[in-house]
Amino acid sequence: MNIVIFGNTNNYPLLLAEGLIELGHNVKLILNRKELLHRPESKHPEWKKSYPSWIYDCSEIDEIDIASGTPKINKVKKLLSRNIDLAILNDTGPALIDFLKAPHIVFLTGSDLAYYANFNSLKEMTSIWSSEFKRSINGRHYIRNMTNFIARQREGILSAQIVCYGHRGLVPTGDELLDDIGVVDEQRMMLYLSNVKILASKAAPTNQQLRILCGSRIVFNTKKHTSFSALDFKGTDLLIKGFSGYCQLGGKGTLILPKKGQDLNEAKQLINKLEITHQVNWLPELSLLDFYEEMSKADLVCDQFGTSFPGMVATDAYALGRPVLANLRNDIFGDVFPEPLPGFNANSSSEITEHLLKFDNNSNLLVEKGIESRKYAEKYLSPIKMAEKLLARL
């Protein structure tokens, strides 16, 4: 088939594209963001100067261009309307359905549903505007365009053959939005991808002391960030408190936290209050490849401990053969896959403390779980396995 994918949030659609190509399909991937996080070169540095012919850079467009139909989107219109059998729409892509000449799937990865398909976003955005600006020509024009954009984004989601999103129950606020839009469970399917083709399994490190890497950004204050979705909150405060309990009971390991996230300063204050600064190291912003190297050096990788579910931090760790400590949500994943997600489950600080002390006494637990994690990713989460599953469902 000739397949066009629009959007590449966190390079997640890129993984699906590579799986589809491996199955023999002709794929075009349209990029719509300039941030490195969403660019293929962060996974494939050899592409930094020149992308493969199947990747198209259309990152000059934004949601207003889509809403008002500016000439900037002409290239995208052509790619979506000429000689294609299937479109897969991510990010702002669902709002482009007027230009499609083929069936489409939506691949929702967060803000494309929680923000761009949510009329509350417009309310929050304009709540800080002055009455004078709201009444101005520019203000009224922007409100009209964004209202139109959100409506089209919702229509694109509703009219999709398949809506790829977390399994019902993993993100209740997302479930509510999809229900409000009119999406039924029969339309829904979860894609959960691990980069096993690019990332090779690494042998367990030989650290003298436990090296614990937190891979998710630091966001945990639900009262402060009222516009965030459940996917945004990582429960990093639980990890810090659990690590503090481990230190108080004699644990000598090191916790490595990323210098990234809206609650970074609050985390530093908590660490100072708990008097564990000497056992906490900070990781500056790194390229994806350098971050993978840090993962490889870690005995244990931590993902989220909130009410969401493990994301790419966990699935990348699986690919590298690293064990994961997180709120695994196997109450849901146990029904999604033939086997529950591998790893060590924790959703409280006391459970985190208990696990870390156990690892200090038996490092073989981590080695064995890392090997199990890689095998699981190869068996169920590889891009080609997920691509096959998606097309079989279609």
C-alpha positions in Angstrom: 0.0 0.0 0.0 0.9 3.6 -0.4 0.7 5.1 3.1 1.2 8.7 4.2 1.9 9.5 7.9 1.4 13.1 9.1 3.1 14.1 12.3 6.0 12.6 14.3 5.4 13.3 18.0 8.4 12.1 20.0 9.5 10.1 16.9 6.8 7.6 17.8 5.2 7.6 14.3 8.7 7.1 12.8 8.9 3.7 14.6 5.5 2.7 13.0 6.7 4.0 9.6 9.8 1.8 9.8 7.7 -1.2 10.7 5.4 -0.6 7.7 8.4 -0.2 5.4 9.9 -3.5 6.7 6.5 -5.1 5.7 7.0 -3.9 2.2 4.7 -0.9 2.1 5.5 2.5 0.5 5.5 5.1 3.2 5.8 8.9 3.3 6.4 10.6 6.6 5.5 14.3 6.9 7.3 16.2 9.7 5.4 19.2 11.1 7.6 20.2 14.1 11.0 21.8 14.3 11.8 20.7 17.9 14.6 18.0 17.9 12.4 15.8 20.0 10.1 15.3 17.0 12.8 15.1 14.4 14.2 11.8 12.9 17.8 12.9 13.2 17.5 12.6 17.0 17.1 8.8 16.5 19.2 8.6 13.3 22.1 11.1 13.5 23.2 10.0 10.0 20.1 11.8 8.7 21.0 15.2 10.1 22.2 16.7 6.8 19.8 14.8 4.5 16.7 12.8 5.1 15.8 9.7 3.1 13.5 10.4 0.2 10.4 9.1 2.0 10.6 11.8 4.7 9.2 15.3 3.9 9.9 18.3 6.1 6.8 20.5 6.3 7.6 22.0 9.7 6.9 25.6 8.6 3.1 25.1 9.1 1.2 25.5 12.3 -2.4 25.0 13.5 -3.5 28.4 12.2 -2.2 27.6 8.7 -4.3 24.4 8.8 -7.4 26.2 10.2 -7.3 29.1 7.7 -5.9 27.1 4.8 -2.9 29.3 4.1 -0.7 28.6 1.0 1.9 27.0 3.4 -0.2 23.8 3.5 -0.2 23.3 -0.3 2.6 20.8 -0.1 0.9 18.8 2.6 -2.4 18.8 0.6 -0.7 17.3 -2.4 1.0 14.6 -0.3 -2.3 13.7 1.3 -4.4 13.6 -1.8 -2.3 12.0 -4.5 -1.9 8.3 -5.0 -2.4 7.1 -1.4 -4.3 4.1 0.0 -4.1 5.0 3.7 -3.4 8.1 5.8 -2.2 7.9 9.4 -2.7 11.2 11.2 -0.8 12.3 14.3 -0.5 15.6 16.1 -2.5 18.3 14.2 -3.1 15.8 11.3 -6.7 14.9 12.1 -7.7 18.5 11.2 -6.5 17.8 7.6 -9.2 15.3 6.7 -10.8 17.6 4.1 -7.9 17.0 1.8 -7.9 13.2 2.1 -8.8 10.9 -0.8 -8.3 7.7 1.2 -9.4 6.1 4.5 -7.5 7.3 7.5 -6.3 6.2 11.0 -5.5 8.6 13.8 -2.5 8.0 16.0 -3.0 10.0 19.1 0.0 10.6 21.4 -1.2 13.3 23.9 -1.8 16.9 23.0 -3.5 16.0 19.7 -6.4 14.8 21.8 -6.0 16.6 25.2 -5.3 20.0 23.7 -6.1 20.3 20.0 -9.4 18.3 20.2 -10.6 20.0 23.4 -12.7 23.2 23.4 -11.6 23.8 26.9 -8.1 24.6 25.5 -9.6 27.7 23.7 -11.2 28.8 27.0 -8.0 28.5 28.9 -6.0 30.2 26.2 -8.3 33.2 26.0 -8.9 33.5 29.8 -5.7 35.5 30.1 -6.6 37.9 27.3 -8.0 41.3 28.0 -11.6 42.1 27.0 -10.2 44.7 24.6 -8.1 42.1 22.7 -10.9 39.6 22.6 -13.1 42.2 20.9 -10.4 43.3 18.5 -10.4 42.1 14.9 -7.2 40.0 15.6 -8.7 38.5 18.7 -12.0 37.6 17.1 -10.2 36.2 14.0 -8.0 34.0 16.1 -10.9 32.7 18.2 -12.8 31.8 15.0 -9.8 30.1 13.4 -9.0 28.0 16.5 -12.7 27.1 17.0 -12.7 25.9 13.5 -9.5 24.0 13.9 -10.6 22.2 17.1 -13.9 21.2 15.4 -12.0 19.8 12.4 -9.6 18.0 14.7 -12.5 16.3 16.5 -14.2 15.4 13.2 -10.9 13.9 11.9 -10.8 11.7 15.1 -14.4 10.7 14.9 -14.3 9.7 11.2 -11.2 7.6 11.5 -11.3 3.9 10.7 -9.2 3.2 13.8 -8.4 5.5 16.7 -5.0 4.6 18.1 -4.9 5.6 21.8 -4.2 4.1 25.2 -6.5 1.3 26.2 -9.6 2.4 28.0 -8.8 3.0 31.7 -5.2 4.0 31.2 -6.1 7.7 30.7 -9.6 8.4 32.0 -9.5 12.1 30.9 -8.7 10.9 27.4 -11.5 8.3 27.6 -13.9 11.1 28.5 -12.8 13.3 25.5 -13.1 10.4 23.1 -16.6 9.6 24.5 -17.6 13.2 24.1 -16.4 13.3 20.5 -18.4 10.1 19.8 -15.6 7.5 19.4 -16.8 4.0 20.3 -14.6 1.3 21.8 -14.8 -0.7 18.6 -12.8 2.0 16.8 -10.0 2.1 19.4 -6.7 0.2 19.4 -3.5 0.7 21.4 -0.1 1.0 19.7 2.8 0.4 22.0 6.1 0.4 20.3 9.7 -0.5 21.3 12.7 0.5 19.2 14.2 -3.0 19.1 15.5 -2.7 15.5 17.7 0.3 16.2 18.6 -0.3 19.9 20.7 -3.4 20.6 20.4 -5.1 24.0 23.3 -4.2 26.3 25.0 -6.3 28.9 24.2 -5.4 32.5 26.6 -2.8 33.9 29.1 -3.7 36.7 28.4 -0.8 39.0 29.6 -1.2 42.6 26.6 0.8 43.9 23.1 0.8 42.5 22.7 3.3 39.7 19.1 4.4 39.3 18.1 6.5 36.3 14.8 8.4 36.1 14.0 8.9 32.4 10.7 10.8 32.6 10.5 14.6 33.0 9.8 16.0 36.4 6.1 16.8 36.6 4.1 15.9 39.7 2.1 18.9 41.0 -1.4 18.2 39.9 -2.8 21.3 41.7 -0.3 23.6 40.0 -0.8 22.4 36.4 -4.6 22.2 36.0 -4.5 22.2 32.2 -2.2 19.2 32.0 -3.5 15.7 31.1 -3.0 12.6 33.2 -0.3 11.6 30.7 1.8 14.6 31.9 2.1 13.7 35.5 5.0 11.3 36.3 4.9 11.0 40.1 8.5 12.0 40.5 7.9 13.1 44.1 7.0 9.5 45.0 10.3 8.3 43.5 12.3 11.0 45.4 10.5 10.1 48.7 11.0 6.3 48.0 14.7 6.8 47.3 15.0 8.9 50.5 13.5 6.0 52.5 16.0 3.7 50.8 18.9 6.0 51.8 17.7 6.3 55.4 17.8 2.5 55.7 21.4 2.3 54.5 21.0 2.3 50.7 24.2 3.6 49.0 22.9 3.9 45.5 22.7 7.0 43.3 19.5 8.5 41.8 20.0 10.3 38.5 17.3 12.8 37.6 16.9 14.8 34.4 17.1 18.6 34.6 13.8 18.8 32.8 10.2 19.4 33.7 7.8 22.0 35.1 8.4 20.9 38.7 12.2 20.8 38.7 12.6 23.5 41.4 10.1 21.8 43.6 12.0 18.5 43.2 15.2 20.2 44.2 13.6 21.7 47.3 12.2 18.3 48.3 15.6 16.6 47.8 17.2 19.3 50.1 14.5 18.9 52.7 15.0 15.1 52.7 18.8 15.6 53.0 19.7 13.3 50.2 21.5 15.8 47.8 24.8 13.8 48.2 23.1 10.7 46.6 21.3 12.5 43.8 23.0 13.5 40.5 21.5 15.7 37.7 21.5 14.9 34.1 21.7 17.9 31.7 19.6 17.9 28.5 21.2 15.3 26.1 20.7 14.1 22.6 18.7 10.9 22.4 21.8 8.8 21.6 23.6 10.2 24.7 20.5 9.5 26.8 20.5 5.9 25.5 24.1 5.7 26.7 23.0 6.8 30.2 20.3 4.2 30.1 22.9 1.5 29.3 25.0 2.6 32.3 22.1 2.3 34.7 21.2 -0.8 36.7 17.6 0.3 36.8 15.4 2.7 34.7 12.4 4.4 36.3 9.4 5.7 34.4 6.2 7.2 35.8 4.7 6.5 39.2 1.5 8.5 38.7 -1.8 7.4 37.4 -0.8 7.3 33.7 1.2 4.4 32.2 4.9 3.7 31.2 5.8 5.5 27.9 8.8 5.5 25.7 11.2 5.6 28.6 10.1 2.1 29.5 9.9 0.7 26.0 13.3 2.1 25.1 14.7 0.5 28.3 13.1 -2.8 27.3 14.9 -2.6 23.9 18.2 -2.0 25.7 17.6 -4.9 28.0 17.3 -2.7 31.1 14.8 -3.5 33.9 12.1 -1.0 34.6 10.6 0.2 37.9 7.3 2.1 37.4 3.5 2.0 38.0 3.2 -0.6 35.2 -0.6 -0.6 35.1 -0.8 -4.3 34.4 -4.4 -4.1 35.6 -5.0 -2.8 32.1 -2.0 -4.1 30.1 -2.7 -7.7 31.3 -5.7 -7.5 28.9 -3.9 -5.7 26.1 -1.1 -8.2 25.6 -0.9 -12.0 26.1 1.5 -11.4 29.0 1.7 -8.5 31.5 4.4 -5.8 31.0 7.8 -6.9 32.5 9.3 -4.9 35.3 8.9 -4.1 38.9 5.6 -2.4 39.9 5.3 0.4 42.4 2.8 3.2 42.9 3.8 4.4 46.3 7.0 5.7 47.9 7.1 2.7 50.4 6.9 0.2 47.5 9.8 2.0 45.8 11.9 1.9 49.0 11.2 -1.8 49.3 12.2 -2.6 45.8 15.5 -0.6 46.0 16.5 -2.4 49.2 15.8 -5.7 47.6 17.9 -4.9 44.5 20.8 -3.9 46.8 20.7 -7.4 48.3 20.2 -9.3 45.0 21.4 -7.6 41.8 20.7 -10.8 39.8 17.0 -9.8 40.0 17.8 -6.8 37.8 19.9 -8.8 35.3 17.2 -11.4 34.9 14.4 -8.8 34.5 16.5 -6.9 31.9 16.9 -10.0 29.7 13.1 -10.8 30.1 12.3 -7.2 29.1 14.2 -7.4 25.8 12.6 -10.7 24.9 9.1 -9.3 25.7 9.8 -6.2 23.5 10.9 -8.4 20.6 7.9 -10.7 20.9 5.1 -8.1 21.3 6.3 -4.5 20.8 8.6 -4.3 17.8 7.6 -1.8 15.1 7.0 -4.6 12.6 4.7 -6.6 15.1 2.7 -3.4 15.8 2.4 -2.5 12.1 1.2 -6.1 11.3 -1.4 -5.8 14.2 -2.6 -2.4 12.9 -3.1 -3.5 9.3 -4.7 -6.7 10.4 -7.2 -4.7 12.4 -7.8 -2.3 9.5 
